[in-house]
Amino acid sequence: MRFYPFAALALLTGCSNFSFDSNLDKENFDEYFKPSQVQVYEKEQLEDKQYIHLTTIEGSVCQESERDPVPTLADARTQARIAAAEVGANGIIFKSCIETSDDYCMAASICYGQAIKVAE
């Protein structure tokens, strides 16, 4: 019975130099949650609100090869919300979204909109 406390102490001491590295830091959290900082508005929702137009933004996703995931309009809207957050917007009004292809992208989804700052 006297052996158990010493064994437990030895195990705990053996693990005391154990270090754990993680990518969980404030910057990663901010990047991950950036789209949620920007609310999507329809023009009608803003009729009784004060807001300023910051800039025109776009979000795009591209499928370069067959192995890449197929781009979606939802992903393009998310990229546009990230772009809006990066210019300090808390809202976005989408003007248009298209699906296309070109010499570089087998398929692409692109959304255009206005980054806005809504008074709260």
C-alpha atoms as a printed R data frame, in Angstrom:
    type eleno elety resid chain resno       x      y       z
1   ATOM     1    CA   MET     A     1   0.000  0.000   0.000
2   ATOM     2    CA   ARG     A     2   2.869  2.377   0.669
3   ATOM     3    CA   PHE     A     3   3.978  1.890  -2.923
4   ATOM     4    CA   TYR     A     4   0.877  3.499  -4.546
5   ATOM     5    CA   PRO     A     5   1.477  7.098  -3.419
6   ATOM     6    CA   PHE     A     6   5.075  6.910  -4.617
7   ATOM     7    CA   ALA     A     7   4.011  5.442  -7.960
8   ATOM     8    CA   ALA     A     8   1.425  8.189  -8.443
9   ATOM     9    CA   LEU     A     9   3.997 10.837  -7.534
10  ATOM    10    CA   ALA     A    10   6.485  9.353  -9.998
11  ATOM    11    CA   LEU     A    11   3.882  9.377 -12.778
12  ATOM    12    CA   LEU     A    12   2.938 12.992 -12.112
13  ATOM    13    CA   THR     A    13   6.565 14.064 -11.950
14  ATOM    14    CA   GLY     A    14   7.299 12.248 -15.199
15  ATOM    15    CA   CYS     A    15   4.609 14.243 -16.996
16  ATOM    16    CA   SER     A    16   5.603 17.615 -15.565
17  ATOM    17    CA   ASN     A    17   7.806 18.427 -18.571
18  ATOM    18    CA   PHE     A    18   5.029 17.605 -21.030
19  ATOM    19    CA   SER     A    19   4.124 20.532 -23.251
20  ATOM    20    CA   PHE     A    20   1.135 20.924 -25.517
21  ATOM    21    CA   ASP     A    21   1.151 23.156 -28.574
22  ATOM    22    CA   SER     A    22  -2.128 24.191 -30.117
23  ATOM    23    CA   ASN     A    23  -3.341 26.507 -32.836
24  ATOM    24    CA   LEU     A    24  -6.010 27.804 -30.466
25  ATOM    25    CA   ASP     A    25  -5.119 31.430 -30.052
26  ATOM    26    CA   LYS     A    26  -7.023 34.700 -30.254
27  ATOM    27    CA   GLU     A    27  -6.012 35.390 -33.851
28  ATOM    28    CA   ASN     A    28  -7.325 32.022 -35.054
29  ATOM    29    CA   PHE     A    29 -10.607 32.533 -33.203
30  ATOM    30    CA   ASP     A    30 -10.978 36.021 -34.693
31  ATOM    31    CA   GLU     A    31 -10.325 34.675 -38.202
32  ATOM    32    CA   TYR     A    32 -12.737 31.774 -37.761
33  ATOM    33    CA   PHE     A    33 -15.591 33.922 -36.464
34  ATOM    34    CA   LYS     A    34 -14.968 36.898 -38.774
35  ATOM    35    CA   PRO     A    35 -17.938 36.155 -41.098
36  ATOM    36    CA   SER     A    36 -20.323 36.091 -38.133
37  ATOM    37    CA   GLN     A    37 -19.384 39.706 -37.334
38  ATOM    38    CA   VAL     A    38 -21.092 40.819 -40.565
39  ATOM    39    CA   GLN     A    39 -24.869 40.629 -40.855
40  ATOM    40    CA   VAL     A    40 -26.477 40.149 -44.254
41  ATOM    41    CA   TYR     A    41 -29.127 42.794 -44.995
42  ATOM    42    CA   GLU     A    42 -31.732 43.226 -47.679
43  ATOM    43    CA   LYS     A    43 -32.143 46.826 -48.834
44  ATOM    44    CA   GLU     A    44 -35.672 46.918 -47.344
45  ATOM    45    CA   GLN     A    45 -34.332 46.065 -43.881
46  ATOM    46    CA   LEU     A    46 -32.227 49.229 -43.878
47  ATOM    47    CA   GLU     A    47 -35.004 51.727 -44.634
48  ATOM    48    CA   ASP     A    48 -35.332 52.775 -40.974
49  ATOM    49    CA   LYS     A    49 -31.645 52.346 -40.042
50  ATOM    50    CA   GLN     A    50 -28.700 54.719 -40.266
51  ATOM    51    CA   TYR     A    51 -25.743 53.271 -42.168
52  ATOM    52    CA   ILE     A    52 -22.803 54.298 -44.298
53  ATOM    53    CA   HIS     A    53 -21.440 52.603 -47.398
54  ATOM    54    CA   LEU     A    54 -17.784 51.680 -46.844
55  ATOM    55    CA   THR     A    55 -16.775 50.017 -50.099
56  ATOM    56    CA   THR     A    56 -17.759 47.516 -52.738
57  ATOM    57    CA   ILE     A    57 -16.493 44.018 -52.016
58  ATOM    58    CA   GLU     A    58 -16.488 40.614 -53.618
59  ATOM    59    CA   GLY     A    59 -16.084 37.067 -52.460
60  ATOM    60    CA   SER     A    60 -14.977 34.323 -54.787
61  ATOM    61    CA   VAL     A    61 -14.116 30.648 -54.702
62  ATOM    62    CA   CYS     A    62 -12.479 28.703 -57.507
63  ATOM    63    CA   GLN     A    63 -12.158 25.050 -58.438
64  ATOM    64    CA   GLU     A    64  -8.752 24.877 -60.102
65  ATOM    65    CA   SER     A    65  -8.630 21.110 -60.622
66  ATOM    66    CA   GLU     A    66 -10.946 18.121 -60.474
67  ATOM    67    CA   ARG     A    67  -9.574 17.262 -57.025
68  ATOM    68    CA   ASP     A    68 -10.634 20.607 -55.544
69  ATOM    69    CA   PRO     A    69 -14.071 20.970 -53.973
70  ATOM    70    CA   VAL     A    70 -16.831 22.349 -56.157
71  ATOM    71    CA   PRO     A    71 -17.353 26.038 -55.315
72  ATOM    72    CA   THR     A    72 -20.707 27.092 -53.919
73  ATOM    73    CA   LEU     A    73 -22.473 30.423 -53.704
74  ATOM    74    CA   ALA     A    74 -22.576 29.974 -49.916
75  ATOM    75    CA   ASP     A    75 -18.764 29.831 -49.852
76  ATOM    76    CA   ALA     A    76 -18.559 32.938 -52.052
77  ATOM    77    CA   ARG     A    77 -20.930 34.796 -49.708
78  ATOM    78    CA   THR     A    78 -18.788 33.731 -46.734
79  ATOM    79    CA   GLN     A    79 -15.666 35.071 -48.464
80  ATOM    80    CA   ALA     A    80 -17.479 38.357 -49.132
81  ATOM    81    CA   ARG     A    81 -18.473 38.603 -45.466
82  ATOM    82    CA   ILE     A    82 -14.831 38.064 -44.479
83  ATOM    83    CA   ALA     A    83 -13.781 40.840 -46.895
84  ATOM    84    CA   ALA     A    84 -16.437 43.123 -45.398
85  ATOM    85    CA   ALA     A    85 -15.233 42.407 -41.851
86  ATOM    86    CA   GLU     A    86 -11.667 43.228 -42.880
87  ATOM    87    CA   VAL     A    87 -12.704 46.765 -43.892
88  ATOM    88    CA   GLY     A    88 -14.566 47.289 -40.609
89  ATOM    89    CA   ALA     A    89 -18.100 46.613 -41.815
90  ATOM    90    CA   ASN     A    90 -20.793 45.107 -39.624
91  ATOM    91    CA   GLY     A    91 -23.207 44.559 -42.503
92  ATOM    92    CA   ILE     A    92 -23.333 43.614 -46.155
93  ATOM    93    CA   ILE     A    93 -25.868 44.033 -48.931
94  ATOM    94    CA   PHE     A    94 -25.387 41.456 -51.693
95  ATOM    95    CA   LYS     A    95 -25.968 42.835 -55.184
96  ATOM    96    CA   SER     A    96 -25.399 39.696 -57.252
97  ATOM    97    CA   CYS     A    97 -23.892 36.242 -57.187
98  ATOM    98    CA   ILE     A    98 -22.845 34.257 -60.241
99  ATOM    99    CA   GLU     A    99 -21.448 30.856 -61.097
100 ATOM   100    CA   THR     A   100 -18.971 30.820 -63.956
101 ATOM   101    CA   SER     A   101 -15.810 29.224 -65.337
102 ATOM   102    CA   ASP     A   102 -12.746 30.485 -67.174
103 ATOM   103    CA   ASP     A   103  -9.267 29.399 -68.261
104 ATOM   104    CA   TYR     A   104  -8.042 29.349 -64.662
105 ATOM   105    CA   CYS     A   105 -11.094 27.935 -62.833
106 ATOM   106    CA   MET     A   106 -13.012 24.855 -63.892
107 ATOM   107    CA   ALA     A   107 -15.864 26.356 -61.891
108 ATOM   108    CA   ALA     A   108 -16.143 29.518 -59.835
109 ATOM   109    CA   SER     A   109 -18.693 31.221 -57.627
110 ATOM   110    CA   ILE     A   110 -18.507 34.985 -57.142
111 ATOM   111    CA   CYS     A   111 -20.650 37.324 -55.040
112 ATOM   112    CA   TYR     A   112 -20.574 41.121 -55.191
113 ATOM   113    CA   GLY     A   113 -21.910 43.419 -52.528
114 ATOM   114    CA   GLN     A   114 -21.631 46.596 -50.508
115 ATOM   115    CA   ALA     A   115 -19.831 46.594 -47.174
116 ATOM   116    CA   ILE     A   116 -21.758 48.854 -44.800
117 ATOM   117    CA   LYS     A   117 -21.469 50.134 -41.246
118 ATOM   118    CA   VAL     A   118 -24.874 50.127 -39.556
119 ATOM   119    CA   ALA     A   119 -25.389 52.406 -36.549
120 ATOM   120    CA   GLU     A   120 -26.589 50.422 -33.568
